[in-house]
Amino acid sequence: MADAAPFDELVARASRGDRPSLEALMPLVYAELRRLAAHYLRGERPGQTLQPTALVHEAYLRLLKDRPDRWQNRAHFCAIAAHSMRQILIERARARDALKRGGGQPRVTFDESLPAATDGRSLNLVALDAALERLAALDADQARLVELRFFGGLTIEETAEAMGSSPATVKRHWALARAWLARELDA
């Protein structure tokens, strides 16, 4: 994991329009994002053609188009990159499902041991995205917390920092959000 101080300084310079700083950010978190992408793709259906490296690169291209002035720190940058990866996977899942409607996608599980854990089964990203949209309508902070933990792979402490909250509050809200999503996805 990259040291936060130099990374945060690069984020600050990038937010002021310094293109070299923007380009220097990705190598600092590349390994972490690639690990996260590999984790996401392990949960995909067999026969998935997208590779972790390609997913990270596609997310990076989206980040270059994003407004860097929105980035606050390392945790926030990683969360935005993870959100980009999530969107890419959801777009691919929707396109795939548009070709063949449906059938038997296993449900998502929320395992406390890993923020984005699956037990070898495929993630139904479209159903998860729809559930997150419903959660966001009820409680935007809960939906953001799930995105940071599940898709961003952030720890409780990193999530607390990104949300400006305490770790104890994040733990309580994480438990509630997981329970709510599990119920929604079981329905």
C-alpha positions in Angstrom: 0.0 0.0 0.0 1.3 3.4 -0.9 2.4 5.9 1.8 -0.4 8.3 2.2 1.6 11.6 2.6 3.3 11.6 -0.8 0.2 10.2 -2.4 -2.0 12.9 -0.9 0.5 15.6 -2.1 0.2 14.1 -5.6 -3.6 14.2 -5.3 -3.4 17.9 -4.2 -1.2 18.8 -7.2 -3.3 16.8 -9.6 -6.4 18.6 -8.4 -4.7 21.9 -9.3 -4.3 20.6 -12.9 -0.7 19.2 -12.7 -0.8 16.5 -15.4 2.5 14.7 -14.4 1.2 14.4 -10.8 -2.0 12.9 -12.2 0.0 10.4 -14.2 2.2 9.5 -11.2 -0.8 8.5 -9.1 -1.6 5.2 -10.8 1.8 3.5 -10.3 1.5 4.1 -6.6 -1.8 2.1 -6.3 -1.5 -0.1 -9.4 -0.7 -3.3 -7.5 -3.6 -2.7 -5.0 -6.1 -2.0 -7.8 -4.9 -5.0 -9.8 -5.4 -7.2 -6.7 -8.9 -5.8 -6.3 -9.7 -6.3 -10.0 -8.5 -9.9 -9.8 -10.8 -10.4 -6.8 -13.8 -9.0 -8.7 -13.1 -11.1 -11.7 -12.8 -14.3 -9.6 -16.4 -13.7 -8.7 -17.5 -13.4 -12.4 -19.0 -16.2 -14.4 -16.7 -18.8 -16.0 -15.4 -17.8 -19.4 -14.9 -14.2 -18.5 -12.6 -12.7 -21.1 -11.7 -9.5 -19.2 -8.4 -9.7 -17.4 -7.5 -7.8 -14.2 -4.8 -5.7 -16.0 -7.3 -4.7 -18.7 -9.9 -3.8 -16.0 -7.5 -1.6 -14.2 -6.3 0.1 -17.4 -9.9 0.7 -18.5 -10.7 2.2 -15.0 -7.5 4.3 -15.3 -8.7 5.8 -18.6 -11.9 6.7 -17.0 -10.0 8.3 -14.1 -8.1 10.5 -16.6 -11.4 11.8 -17.9 -12.7 12.4 -14.4 -12.3 15.7 -12.5 -9.3 15.3 -10.3 -10.4 18.3 -8.2 -12.9 15.9 -6.6 -10.2 13.6 -5.2 -9.4 14.2 -1.6 -6.8 11.6 -0.6 -5.5 8.1 -1.2 -8.5 6.4 0.1 -10.8 8.6 -1.9 -8.8 8.0 -5.1 -8.9 4.2 -4.6 -12.6 4.4 -3.9 -13.2 6.3 -7.2 -11.0 3.8 -9.1 -12.9 0.9 -7.5 -16.2 2.6 -8.4 -15.0 2.9 -12.0 -14.1 -0.9 -12.0 -17.6 -1.6 -10.6 -19.2 0.4 -13.3 -17.2 -1.3 -16.0 -18.2 -4.8 -14.7 -21.8 -3.8 -14.4 -21.9 -2.4 -17.9 -20.4 -5.7 -19.2 -22.9 -7.7 -17.1 -25.8 -5.8 -18.4 -24.6 -6.2 -22.0 -24.1 -9.9 -21.4 -27.5 -10.3 -19.8 -29.1 -8.4 -22.7 -27.8 -11.1 -25.0 -29.1 -13.9 -22.8 -31.7 -13.2 -20.3 -31.0 -14.5 -17.0 -31.0 -17.7 -15.4 -29.7 -18.9 -12.1 -27.2 -16.3 -11.1 -26.1 -17.0 -7.5 -26.6 -14.4 -4.9 -23.9 -12.1 -3.5 -22.7 -13.0 0.0 -21.2 -10.5 2.4 -18.5 -12.2 4.4 -17.0 -10.2 7.3 -13.5 -11.6 6.7 -13.1 -9.9 3.4 -14.9 -6.7 2.3 -15.6 -8.1 -1.2 -15.6 -11.8 -0.5 -17.3 -14.4 -2.6 -17.2 -18.1 -1.9 -16.3 -19.0 -5.5 -19.8 -18.2 -6.8 -20.5 -15.6 -9.5 -21.5 -12.2 -8.4 -24.8 -10.9 -9.8 -23.5 -7.4 -10.3 -26.6 -6.1 -11.9 -28.7 -7.2 -8.9 -26.2 -5.8 -6.5 -26.1 -2.5 -8.4 -29.9 -2.3 -8.3 -29.9 -3.1 -4.5 -27.3 -0.4 -4.0 -29.4 2.1 -5.9 -32.4 1.2 -3.6 -30.1 1.6 -0.5 -28.9 4.9 -1.8 -32.5 6.1 -2.0 -33.0 5.2 1.6 -29.6 6.1 3.0 -26.9 7.5 0.7 -24.2 7.2 3.4 -24.9 3.5 3.8 -24.6 3.0 0.0 -21.4 4.9 -0.1 -20.0 2.8 2.8 -20.9 -0.4 0.9 -19.2 0.9 -2.2 -16.0 1.9 -0.2 -15.8 -1.4 1.6 -17.1 -3.9 -0.9 -16.0 -2.3 -4.2 -13.2 -0.1 -2.9 -11.7 -2.8 -0.7 -11.1 -0.2 2.1 -10.6 -1.3 5.7 -12.9 -0.1 8.4 -10.3 2.6 9.4 -9.8 3.8 5.7 -13.6 3.9 5.2 -14.0 5.9 8.4 -11.3 8.4 7.2 -12.9 8.7 3.8 -16.4 9.2 5.3 -15.2 11.5 8.1 -16.6 9.1 10.7 -15.3 6.9 13.5 -14.3 3.3 13.0 -17.0 2.2 15.5 -19.7 4.0 13.6 -18.5 2.5 10.3 -18.5 -1.0 11.9 -22.1 -0.6 13.0 -23.3 0.8 9.7 -21.4 -1.9 7.8 -23.2 -4.6 9.7 -26.6 -2.9 9.0 -25.8 -2.4 5.4 -24.7 -6.0 4.9 -27.8 -7.3 6.6 -30.1 -5.0 4.5 -28.4 -6.0 1.2 -28.5 -9.7 2.1 -32.2 -9.4 2.7 -32.7 -7.5 -0.5 -30.7 -9.9 -2.6 -32.4 -12.9 -1.1 -35.8 -11.5 -2.0 
